[in-house]
C-alpha cells in the first residue's frame, strides 16, 4: 500500500483534521444525492476540515467538489484493483492494493470523525467497520453521522440485536446540522 501523508506541513504545523465521508459511486451531478454530498463537503471545508473519501465518482466526487469550492483540502483513497483515476477534485491520492486496505485507510484518516451518505454494500462495509470498532472499544469514540434517513432501518436492526449500539451513530437531515458534531477548527496556511 502506498501511503501519502499530508494535510500538515514539513515545518511541524499540526495536521489539518480530516473527516472521512463514505458514499456511493452511483449519483450523478444534478441528482439530489449528489447535491447533498456536495453540501456536506462544502460544510466540512467551511468548518476547517479536510475531506477524505473513496476518491472516485458519485457522492465521493460531490463531497470533494463541495470541499474544493469552499477552499478545502481533499484526500482520495483509491484501489489499484480498479483502473479508474481519482476524480478531478482530489488534491492528494492514496492508492491501496485491496478493498479492505482502502477501507482501513479511510477509517484511519477520519480522525475527526465520519459522515455516511446513502450508498450500497461498500458504504455499508465502511459504516459497519467504524461502528463495530467503536462498539468494541477498538478505536476512540468520534462522530459517526449519517445524513438523511437511508441508514435508519439498519440502526433499528442493530438496536434490536445489540441494544445501545445505535447510540454510537447519529442522524442529521442535512449538511447544515453537521456543525453540532464537527465544531469549527482553525486552519493555518
ABEGO torsion letter per residue (X at the ends): XBBBBEGBBAAGBBBBBBBBBBBBAABBBGBAAAAAAAAAAAAAAAAGBBBBBAGBBEAAAAAAAAAAAAGBBBBBBBBAABABBBBAABABBBBBABAAAAAAAAAAABAAEBBBBBBBAAAAAAAAAAAAAAAAGABBBBBBBBBEAAAAAAAAAAAAABBGAAAABBBBABAAAAAAABBBBBBBX
